[in-house]
Amino acid sequence: MRVVFMGSPEFAVPCLRALAGAHDVALVISQPDKPAGRGGQVSAPPVKTTAVDLGLPVAQPRSARTGELRDALIASGAELAAVVAYGKILPPDVLTAMPRGCINVHASILPKYRGAAPVQWAVIHGERETGVTIMQLDEGMDTGPVILEKRVAIDPDETSGELLARLAPIGAAALVEAIELIIRGEACALAQDHAAATHAPMLTKADGAIDFTQPADAVAARIRGVDPWPGAQATLRDQTVKLFRARPIDRGGAPGPEME
């Protein structure tokens, strides 16, 4: 099938590679290059870099709402758009530009953890299981009908960065499987239970602040959940310290006091 791929960060790269190996990728859409790091050097999104390496055409519209993105999709001659962490909300004219619509790879088992940071919040909340969902995009935030899901256990010591890296190839395989179902006319998209939805907003630096009055399990989960960004930090003995790993120990005592 002739498809358009839309994505930006490292998480989306395995999906692009898998799609390019299985289908005709007519166009890759990614976020514009932007300054990154302390030096502010302009850098390309990982998806753009990968697309160039694969010899695929790339477009980087600055807005999804000016008609530029819609026109690029139509001009590509593709039947379907695959969207993986693109980073922009798609308006109705973009969602309907493809004959077979747009499908999305989301890193949670929907309807839980709709939003920009599903892996991070799943770890912060101490979930034991998560996964990836392939859904049809609609105008809502991760509210579309579900085509396919793959579940995985969350390791007790796993950071959100490690879990995201583990989910990426799982999402890539699920994306290819879902498109094959669509081609064969066997895709059965089921409506989500909207009443059961939970949300996973984008993290801020404030989410990395550690409150040691919370139970040890919750503290350890937050430290893992905000790794690698924004990173966990706390004030101990009047000094700000960064925290990278934590494990609850069974030594009793009330939350809060320092222990040697």
C-alpha positions in Angstrom: 0.0 0.0 0.0 1.1 3.6 -0.7 1.3 5.4 2.6 2.4 8.6 4.2 4.3 8.5 7.5 4.0 11.3 10.0 6.2 11.3 13.1 9.1 13.2 14.8 10.9 11.7 17.8 13.1 8.6 18.2 10.1 6.5 19.3 8.7 6.8 15.8 11.9 5.7 14.0 11.3 1.9 14.2 7.8 2.4 12.9 9.1 4.3 9.9 11.8 1.7 9.2 9.2 -1.1 9.5 6.8 0.7 7.2 9.4 1.4 4.6 10.4 -2.2 4.6 6.8 -3.4 4.0 5.1 -0.7 2.0 5.6 2.2 -0.4 6.2 5.2 1.7 5.3 8.1 -0.6 6.1 10.9 1.9 7.4 11.5 5.4 6.0 14.4 7.4 7.9 15.6 10.4 8.2 18.6 12.7 10.5 21.5 11.5 14.1 21.5 12.5 14.6 23.5 15.7 17.4 24.5 18.2 18.3 21.9 20.7 20.7 21.4 23.6 22.7 24.0 25.5 24.3 25.5 22.4 21.0 26.0 20.7 22.3 24.3 17.5 19.5 23.6 15.0 18.9 19.9 14.6 16.5 17.7 12.6 14.0 15.4 14.2 15.1 11.8 14.3 12.4 10.8 11.9 13.6 13.3 9.3 17.1 12.1 9.6 16.0 8.5 9.2 13.9 9.4 6.2 16.8 11.1 4.5 19.0 8.0 5.1 16.3 5.8 3.5 16.0 8.1 0.5 12.4 9.1 1.3 10.9 12.5 0.5 10.3 14.7 3.5 8.0 17.7 4.2 8.1 19.8 7.4 5.1 22.1 7.5 5.1 24.6 10.3 1.4 24.3 10.9 -1.2 21.6 10.4 -4.0 24.1 9.9 -2.9 26.3 7.0 -3.8 23.7 4.3 -0.1 23.0 3.5 -0.2 19.6 5.3 -3.5 18.6 3.7 -2.3 19.5 0.3 0.9 17.5 0.8 -1.1 14.5 1.8 -3.3 14.7 -1.2 -0.5 15.3 -3.6 1.4 12.2 -2.3 -1.2 9.9 -3.9 -1.2 7.7 -0.8 -4.2 5.8 0.5 -3.4 6.0 4.2 -1.5 8.1 6.7 0.3 6.4 9.7 0.9 8.9 12.5 3.4 8.1 15.3 4.2 10.9 17.8 4.0 13.6 15.2 3.5 16.3 17.8 0.6 18.2 16.3 -3.2 17.9 16.6 -4.6 17.1 13.1 -7.6 19.1 11.9 -10.6 17.6 10.2 -9.4 18.5 6.6 -6.2 16.5 7.3 -7.9 13.6 8.9 -10.1 13.2 5.8 -7.5 13.9 3.2 -6.5 10.2 2.8 -9.0 7.7 1.2 -8.4 5.2 4.0 -8.0 7.9 6.7 -5.2 8.1 9.4 -4.1 5.5 11.9 -2.0 6.1 15.0 0.4 4.2 17.2 -0.2 5.2 20.8 2.0 4.0 23.7 -0.7 2.8 26.1 -3.7 0.5 26.2 -6.5 2.9 25.4 -8.6 4.4 26.8 -6.1 4.6 29.7 -3.4 7.3 29.4 -4.7 9.4 26.6 -2.3 12.3 25.8 1.3 13.3 25.3 3.1 11.3 28.0 1.4 7.9 28.4 4.5 5.9 29.2 5.8 8.3 31.8 2.5 8.5 33.7 2.0 4.7 33.6 5.3 4.3 35.4 4.7 7.2 37.8 1.3 5.6 38.8 2.9 2.3 39.4 1.1 0.4 36.6 2.2 -3.2 36.2 1.1 -3.4 32.5 0.9 -1.2 29.5 1.4 -1.6 25.7 0.7 0.0 22.4 -2.6 0.6 20.6 -3.3 1.1 16.9 -6.3 3.3 16.4 -8.1 5.3 13.8 -7.6 9.0 14.3 -10.6 11.2 14.9 -10.9 14.8 16.0 -10.4 14.0 19.7 -7.3 13.4 21.8 -6.6 9.7 21.4 -10.3 8.9 21.3 -10.6 7.0 18.0 -11.7 3.4 17.5 -9.2 0.7 18.3 -7.9 -1.6 15.6 -5.2 -3.5 17.5 -3.4 -3.6 20.9 -0.3 -5.3 22.2 0.2 -5.6 26.0 3.5 -5.8 27.9 4.4 -6.1 31.6 6.3 -3.1 33.1 9.5 -4.2 34.9 9.6 -3.1 38.5 12.9 -1.3 38.0 12.2 0.0 34.5 12.4 3.8 33.8 10.0 5.4 31.4 12.9 5.9 28.9 13.7 2.2 29.0 10.1 1.3 28.6 9.6 3.6 25.7 12.5 2.1 23.9 11.1 -1.4 24.5 7.7 -0.4 23.2 9.0 1.2 20.0 9.7 -2.0 18.0 6.5 -3.5 19.4 4.6 -0.6 18.1 6.3 -0.9 14.7 5.3 -4.6 14.3 1.8 -3.7 15.4 1.5 -0.9 12.8 2.5 -3.2 10.0 0.1 -5.9 11.2 -2.7 -3.4 11.4 -2.1 -2.2 7.9 -2.2 -5.7 6.6 -5.6 -6.2 8.3 -6.8 -3.0 6.6 -5.6 -4.2 3.2 -7.3 -7.6 3.6 -10.5 -5.9 4.8 -10.2 -7.7 8.2 -9.6 -4.6 10.4 -12.3 -4.4 13.1 -12.2 -0.9 14.7 -13.9 -0.9 18.1 -15.1 2.2 19.9 -13.3 3.0 23.1 -15.0 3.1 26.5 -14.8 6.8 27.0 -16.1 6.6 30.6 -13.0 4.6 31.5 -10.5 7.1 30.0 -7.6 8.5 31.9 -5.2 11.2 30.8 -1.4 11.6 30.5 -0.6 15.3 30.0 2.9 16.4 28.9 5.4 16.5 31.7 6.8 19.7 33.1 9.9 20.3 35.1 7.8 20.5 38.2 6.8 16.9 37.8 10.4 15.9 38.6 10.2 17.3 42.2 10.3 14.5 44.7 8.2 14.7 47.9 9.7 12.3 50.5 6.6 12.5 52.6 4.9 10.2 50.0 5.1 6.4 50.4 8.3 4.8 49.3 6.7 3.0 46.4 5.3 6.2 45.0 8.6 8.0 45.4 10.5 5.3 43.6 7.9 5.1 40.8 8.1 8.9 40.2 11.9 8.8 40.0 11.7 6.1 37.3 8.8 7.8 35.6 10.5 11.1 35.1 13.7 9.5 33.8 15.2 10.7 31.4 13.1 14.0 31.4 12.6 16.1 33.3 14.6 14.0 35.7 14.0 13.7 39.5 15.4 16.1 42.0 15.0 16.9 45.6 16.4 19.0 48.4 18.4 17.1 51.0 20.2 18.9 53.8 19.8 22.3 51.9 21.3 20.9 48.7 19.5 20.1 45.4 20.3 16.6 44.3 19.4 14.7 41.2 18.0 11.2 41.6 18.4 8.4 39.0 17.4 5.1 40.6 15.5 4.2 43.7 14.2 1.0 45.3 11.9 0.8 48.3 13.3 -1.1 51.3 11.3 -2.7 54.1 12.7 -1.0 57.1 9.6 0.6 58.5 9.2 4.1 59.7 7.1 7.1 58.7 7.5 8.7 55.2 9.8 11.7 55.2 12.6 11.4 57.7 16.1 10.7 56.3 17.6 7.3 57.1 21.3 6.4 57.1 
